[in-house]
Amino acid sequence: MRHSNRNAGYLLRANLKQNLKFSLIWLVILIMMIASGAGKLEAAFAGGASGSKEIVKMLRAPGMAAMFGAMPKVDTYNTAIVFAGVMVVFMIILQALWVMPLMIRNTRGQEESGLLEMVRARNVGRTAAITAASLELLIDSAIMGILYFVSLAAVNMGGTDLYGDFLFSLGMVIANLLFGAIALLFAQLTNNTRTANMLSYMVLTAAYLVRLVTDIQHQNLTWLSPIGWFEKANFYTDNNVWALGLALLVSILLAASATMIARSRDLGAGIIAERTGRAKAAGWLRSIPALLWRTERGLFAGWLIGAVVFGGVMGSVLGGVGDILKTNPLYRKILDVGQINAANQTMVLSFLGMYLGIFVALAVTAGVQVAFRLKRDDNLGYLSVIHAEKPTRTTISVSYYCFGLLAGVFVLSAGLLALFFTGNTVLSHPLPLKYLGRLFAASVPAVISFIALGIALVGLWPRLSSLFWLYMGAGLIVQIFRGLFDLPKHAGNFTPFGWIANVPVENVDHTWLIVMVVSAIVLFILGIAGYRRQDLSL
């Protein structure tokens, strides 16, 4: 064992140095979310019993439970209980988006680039890379947990104590270890980073969807989701450490399995057999767009299927949203049936507007992933052969960029159609098609403008392209939590999420629509021009 891990410490120091900026950015985002969430909720509850009751009532609605998780059933709610009910699911997803690509990049990514082959030619053990990645995961998670604990202790929410803060922080650390171990295992099972990332995100998505369905209909089955294990910990109420113990045990087993596979497999190989291709490529693959379709069709199909499933699941909860007012005796006395139905429709439209931001983010992620392949394929040397042939740099960049734009629009369309028509099947009064038109009129330009920004970064400043995720993530977080944390009305206007915030209750403002279209065209042109001036493998 010691022989297999020799010089793992050297690789650990190299990884920590290489990933320092990436991890620091994520830590800042996560700490800001924890501190601002606790502070804003504490301020809201300090405002009086009426304000706190409205927050709890809103969070217990089916649509909110679908997004954030089911609120624990207790007689009296306080800031700490509501904080845990809102933040657990959301923080686990954010943390997974940090550690999963980090673990894959530190293991399979280094093999794919050829770096690990050169390192292993020295006195480095077979499992040193995965050991170094695991230790980095543990160190980063421990630092994150300490900062969480300090932040929560400083805010000192109502209903909390040091043990509750410690257990919440420990739970988030274990969640990091769990999803990081999942990514490590897939990095050993597959033979390329693309498949490893795709499978990791599929597990994360499946865990979220299982949690979503069971939280609304069968909360006893939430144990079927790894995310549900942390919900069942019931932080600040039962403080169920057994749920955290289960997650920790699974993390250890997954990491041990990944280590065993790394010890026995060949460098660059994977356990999951890759399907062999044809001996001779088809003639239609000679164009750049056709080649892109051939290499990215699996990713594209995965995003489409995921968008349809997610849209169907989110649409299925709209029926409960629309019936909230009907079950309120006070509203039934004050309003007549027509007024109640109109109020119900407004509430459903408000939830659609909240969901719209998530579907835009999914579509943008799908499209930008394809656009960013241009940078990655160039760095790995895949485009060197193509550059030596007839296609110009403009043709290559336009092919990648247009495929990314089309992927984003198709994923968005599939998700919105599934959301709208599934929702109409469960609503007692289906929504008119004009609201679907409003959703598309606002979201398609938003998706295109977001992707165009990513394209411009790839073309002009490829080393800064990772900042795109920070920009989009910050905009989505502000948009989702704007009402809950009592943020200013225009707080989200630094991204297109804020520009479409009132859709579909209202039509998108024509001024912002023009801004999105014009900015998308300008950014797209800048991305093409920037790539033409780049050196190879920048």
Number of C-alpha atoms within 10 A of each C-alpha: 9 10 12 16 18 18 19 22 15 13 22 21 12 13 18 19 10 12 14 11 11 14 16 12 13 18 20 12 16 19 19 14 20 19 18 15 20 26 20 18 23 22 16 19 20 15 11 10 10 10 13 21 15 11 16 15 12 14 22 20 19 23 27 20 21 22 22 22 29 24 23 18 11 9 5 7 18 20 24 24 22 23 21 22 24 21 16 22 21 17 17 22 18 16 23 22 18 20 25 27 20 22 27 28 23 24 25 29 22 18 21 18 14 14 11 20 14 11 15 14 9 9 10 20 20 22 24 26 31 28 25 25 25 22 16 22 21 17 13 19 24 19 13 23 23 14 19 26 22 18 19 25 17 12 17 18 22 16 14 19 14 13 13 21 22 18 20 25 23 21 26 23 25 25 27 30 29 26 29 30 28 26 31 32 25 27 32 27 21 21 22 20 21 15 16 26 19 17 18 24 19 15 16 21 15 18 18 24 20 19 30 29 20 20 23 20 12 11 15 11 14 24 17 13 20 23 28 25 22 26 26 20 21 22 28 23 17 11 16 17 16 12 19 24 15 14 20 19 12 17 21 14 13 22 22 15 16 23 21 14 17 26 18 10 14 11 17 18 18 19 15 11 10 11 6 6 7 7 6 6 9 8 8 10 13 10 13 18 17 14 14 17 15 11 10 17 13 13 17 21 13 16 26 22 14 19 25 20 18 23 24 21 20 25 26 23 25 25 22 16 21 27 19 16 18 16 9 10 9 10 15 14 8 9 14 10 11 9 13 19 18 13 17 21 20 15 19 24 22 19 18 25 20 21 19 25 23 18 23 29 21 19 33 27 23 26 33 28 17 26 27 22 17 22 21 17 13 16 15 13 13 13 17 14 8 14 14 9 8 8 12 13 17 14 16 21 24 21 19 22 28 19 21 28 24 16 28 30 23 20 27 31 22 22 28 27 19 22 28 23 19 20 24 18 15 16 22 12 14 14 17 9 10 11 18 17 13 16 24 20 17 27 28 20 24 27 28 27 26 30 31 30 23 29 37 25 24 29 27 21 15 20 12 10 19 14 14 18 13 14 13 18 16 16 21 21 16 21 26 19 13 17 12 17 18 12 14 9 12 12 13 22 16 14 20 26 27 20 22 27 23 17 23 26 19 15 16 19 13 10 9 18 19 12 15 22 15 14 18 23 14 14 22 25 16 20 24 22 17 20 26 17 11 14 8 13 14 12
